[in-house]
Amino acid sequence: MSEVSDIVPAAPSVVAAEMARRKALEAMGIDVYVSRFDLPGAAPAVRQKVESSSPSLVSDHSSETGAVAAETASRRSKTAAPTPVTSAAVRERSEAVRFSMLLASAGPFLWIEQLSDGLIRQDQLALINAMARAISPQASIRQQQFDWPMRGGSAVASDAESAKQALQGLIQRMAREVNAKRVVVMGTCPFLSDRIAQSAVVIPSTLAMLSNASLKREAWQALKPLRVIELD
């Protein structure tokens, strides 16, 4: 194999775009490389030469030819260890999570609770039904369980951000089906989207209320204003 020759100079806009792309990859801790040869059987790479007046893309390798693969080439990994990625957003997109949710519709409201053990109990449903009927006397409860990662979804990412998007889509679909006016969150649920979490009515979890009856009074204080919505 021999080095590719007759490489055309890269336009300044191409150089700027390539530098921005590599900077983003480096920030995510992704090692990048430059290809100097076309491998046997591989499609020819499109390479463009960086002029001496342009910012260098390979500052640590003066012996390089200066060729830049505009489509597939990227910078060689430097000798120094890559900068660790500490961003909470990046971690959220990479770490797999597992949880189960109870989603119920009763009256014009959706009731959501994270299940610590993945089980829905009849006394939980009975309590939700009682609270719903206290707000809307004609309410009848319909429930389903949402498990993450989804069964049979091996091709779907299992990180927290993907979980939030999938859960948000399900909540929005249920809300449209019953013309829901508000969401009631029972207990802590870190996998709700910010928009839903900020507009929700938050009360203690059903399990907490079943083990400590005094928490029902706290829940009722938060739920009473919803009676006005039901009367509208």
Secondary structure, 3 states (H helix, E strand, C coil): CCCCCCCEECCHHHHHHHHHHHHHHHHCCCCCCCCCCCCCCCCCCCEEECCCCCCCCCCCCCCCCCEEECCCCCCCCCCCCCCCCCCHHHHHHHCECCEEEEEEEECCEEEEEEECCCCCCHHHHHHHHHHHHHHCCCCCEEEEEEEECCCCCCCCCCEHHHHHHHHHHHHHHHHHHHCCCEEEEECCCCCCCHHHHHHCEEECCHHHHHHCCHHHHHHHHHHCCHHHHHHC
